[in-house]
Amino acid sequence: MSSLPPEGADPPWGGPAARNGPHAPHFVSSLPPEGADPPWGGPAADLMAAVVPGPARAISGAAFATLLLIALVMGANHVAARIAFNNGVDVATAVVVRSWVTAAVVVGLLVSQGVRPRFTARHRRMLPAIGLLIGVQSLCLYSSVARLPVALALLAFNTYPIWTAFWDAIVYRRRPEKPMLVAMPVILVGLALALDVFGAASGLGASGQWARIGAGVAFALGAAGSFGLALVLTQHETAEVDGRVRTVSSMTIAGLVALAMVASQGGFHLPTAPAGWGGLATLTFLYGTGITILFTVLPRLGVAGNSAIMNVEPVFALVLGWLILGQTIAPVQVAGALLVVGAVVALGLRKR
């Protein structure tokens, strides 16, 4: 029934063909393979250590509910992060704690499932570079979450498919696919509406609006750009490495990157109020929970080709941000948000 490998098997992009040689795979797509989602620190996509590609197909109600649950968990993770940031925690401290606790959780899964990592010389060169990019992405995304309404930060980050196509063209000389070319303007128009780039909804005008959101948007786009490059390198250089092993590597190195920032700032910035401790604990718990669901439940449910459903995370973040943080956006911004999410989900569910 499932097109994914059984529990404990390698879940990365490329399937068996990815393991036919040390230089495989070389995908024809400038996007992550159909149905694939990335693992590390972004929207729900950031959990997936890359699901095996496959055509979108009907899935069970349990599988669909599980995908939505992961999206909800990750949306709540970013809302919890904002609570932590509002109560004394800085971005670097949050990234260190979340990254290393997540790495420890996945190491536990590897040990319990008897996985023995194997690396080629190419893997040893590229995995640290990917981990460095994920460290930059994690710091940038949380920096955006600290400055913008959570849903808007995640929406700006959801431009990562455009960045993926860009880096694939620059680094590997691969032309973007037609669906990507169609989706690009839709994503950009939706993002412009969601961010209220002309300040019409806020009444601030373009200059006033950008003075308010400019830094947060820049961080979100920086996260999307670094994440897109990490995806491309993963796809072409390390796809045959077990997805859990890639996650441990990336989280460990991302934690080291954040730790260097902690040191440059004079030490950890811990919560100054009980709400901050709750936010830090909750964001770490939710991220670890998402990873655990990913590697222990999803492989049994058969979700290949449908994992893009998790990119509805910004919608959950929009609702949770309103309920918990009191963050509101104008109706036209909601429409833009839905346009972005719809385009990204459509890309993930596309049929060749």
Buried (B, 14 or more C-beta within 10 A) or exposed (E): EBBBBEBBEBBBBBBEEBBEEEEBBEBEBBBBBBBBBBBBBBBBBBBBBBBBBBBBEEBEEEBBEBBBBBBBBBBBBBBBBBBBBBBBBBBBBBBBBBBBBBBEBBBEBBEEBEBEEEBBEBBEEBBBBBBBBBBBBBBBBBBBBBBBBBBBBBBBBBBBBBBBBBBBBEEBEBEBBEBBEEBBEBBBBBBBBBBBBBBBBBEBEEEEBBEBBEBBBBBBBBBBBBBBBBBBBBBBBBBBBBBBBBBBBBBBBBBBBBBEBBEEEEEBBBBEEEBBBBBBBBBBBBBBBBBBBBBBBBBBBBBBBBBBBBBBBBBBBBBBBBEBBEBEBBEEBBEBBBBBBBBBBBBBBBEE
